[in-house]
Amino acid sequence: MNKSLPSKVCSVVVALVLIAGFNGSVLADDHSYQVTGPVTAVTATSITVTKKGEPWTVSRDANTKVTGDLKVGSKVTIQYHMTADTVTVK
C-alpha cells in the first residue's frame, strides 16, 4: 500500500464539515467520515494527524469549528466529508 495515498487523497478532496451553524442532521445523507489521532502538524489551511502510523492531512478553512486548544500533540477527532472536484467520463 502506498503510504502517502491517504494523505494525498485527503488533502485533495476533503472539505471539513465542522462549519459553524451546521449540525449532524444536515449531513445525514452525506458521505461523512472521521479520523482520530494525535496532531502532528497544524496550519491555517490543514490539520495532520497520525492514524495507524500514517499521516492524514485534512483541509480546513476559516469556517472550520475548532473546540479546544488545537496544537501539535493534541489528540483530536476530525469530522470530514469527501466531495468530488471534477469528474471525467471516458
Secondary structure by P-SEA (a helix, b strand, c coil): cccaaaaaaaaccccccccccccccccccccccccccccccccccbbbbbcccbbbbbbbcccccccccccccccccccbbbbbcccccc
